[in-house]
Amino acid sequence: MSRKIILLVEDNPDDEILTRMALQENNLLNEIVVAHDGVEALDYLFGRGRYAGRDLSDKPQVVLLDLKLPKLDGLDVLRAIRADDRTKFLPVVILTSSNEEQDLLAGYSSGANSYVRKPVDFHQFTDAVKQLGLYWLLLNEPPPVR
């Protein structure tokens, strides 16, 4: 994997900006691809729609996935990722404001690698994104590319 891409699946423009700022503030200057709904996320991952012809060997290092998305919700996106041999080992972190226990259980049952609640406070949010970036982009050893 030559580039360490982050796929951010987020429909809220404010949360997208905060995530970008938090990564920049912590010198995690990876390429960020943003999908604004669940269908766009799967189109990117599987080279469909506007991403047709994209080099599918250039996979994201991590997917930061919101749960409440238009067109296709985050859990359905996660299930589709896990159901496909090309992406079943792709690290997926649910990054959501939901504090519902059923969402937490459904996320892990569907194959999430991690579940992080978005803090409301900017500094806490920045710190949470920093920790996610450091772990998933620098410390975690991804599975071999197939």
SVG drawing of the C-alpha trace seen along z (x, -y; Angstrom):
<svg xmlns="http://www.w3.org/2000/svg" viewBox="-32 -23 36 36">
<polyline fill="none" stroke="black" stroke-width="0.4" points="0.0,0.0 1.8,-3.1 -0.6,-5.8 -2.4,-5.8 -5.8,-7.0 -8.6,-7.7 -12.1,-7.2 -14.3,-9.5 -18.0,-8.6 -19.8,-11.6 -22.9,-13.6 -22.5,-16.5 -20.4,-19.2 -19.4,-20.6 -18.2,-17.1 -16.3,-16.7 -14.5,-20.0 -13.8,-19.2 -12.3,-15.8 -10.1,-17.4 -9.0,-20.1 -8.3,-17.6 -6.1,-15.4 -4.2,-18.5 -3.7,-19.8 -2.1,-16.5 0.1,-16.4 -1.8,-13.4 -1.7,-14.7 -3.0,-11.6 -5.2,-11.9 -8.8,-12.1 -11.6,-10.9 -15.0,-12.0 -18.2,-10.1 -21.3,-12.0 -23.7,-9.0 -23.6,-5.3 -24.0,-4.7 -21.1,-7.0 -18.9,-5.2 -19.6,-1.8 -19.2,-3.3 -15.7,-4.5 -14.7,-1.2 -16.0,0.9 -15.2,-1.4 -18.8,-2.1 -20.6,-5.3 -18.4,-8.3 -15.5,-6.2 -15.8,-3.7 -12.3,-2.9 -10.6,-3.8 -7.6,-1.6 -9.2,0.7 -5.8,1.9 -5.4,-1.6 -7.5,-0.9 -8.0,-3.1 -5.9,-2.4 -9.0,-3.0 -12.7,-3.9 -14.2,-6.4 -17.9,-5.6 -20.8,-7.6 -24.0,-5.6 -26.7,-8.0 -26.3,-8.5 -28.6,-9.3 -29.4,-6.7 -27.8,-3.8 -27.0,-3.8 -23.7,-3.1 -24.5,0.4 -25.6,1.4 -22.3,0.0 -20.4,1.9 -22.2,5.2 -21.5,4.7 -17.8,4.1 -17.6,7.3 -19.5,9.3 -17.0,8.7 -13.7,10.5 -12.0,7.4 -12.8,5.3 -13.7,7.8 -10.5,7.1 -10.6,3.3 -10.4,1.5 -13.7,-0.2 -14.1,-2.6 -17.6,-3.7 -17.3,-7.4 -20.8,-8.6 -22.7,-10.8 -25.0,-7.9 -25.0,-6.8 -27.6,-4.1 -26.5,-0.7 -28.3,1.0 -26.1,-0.9 -23.0,0.1 -24.0,3.8 -25.1,3.7 -21.8,2.1 -19.7,4.7 -22.1,7.5 -21.7,6.2 -17.9,6.3 -16.7,2.9 -13.1,2.8 -13.9,0.0 -16.7,-2.2 -16.0,-5.8 -18.6,-8.3 -17.9,-11.8 -17.2,-14.1 -19.2,-17.4 -16.3,-19.5 -13.9,-20.5 -10.7,-19.7 -12.0,-16.3 -13.0,-15.7 -9.5,-16.7 -7.9,-14.4 -10.1,-11.5 -9.4,-11.9 -5.6,-12.2 -5.7,-8.9 -7.6,-7.2 -5.2,-8.5 -2.1,-7.6 -3.4,-4.1 -4.9,-3.2 -2.4,-4.9 0.9,-4.4 0.6,-1.6 -1.9,0.9 -0.4,3.6 -2.9,4.1 -3.5,7.4 -1.5,8.2 -2.9,6.8 -4.4,9.5"/>
</svg>
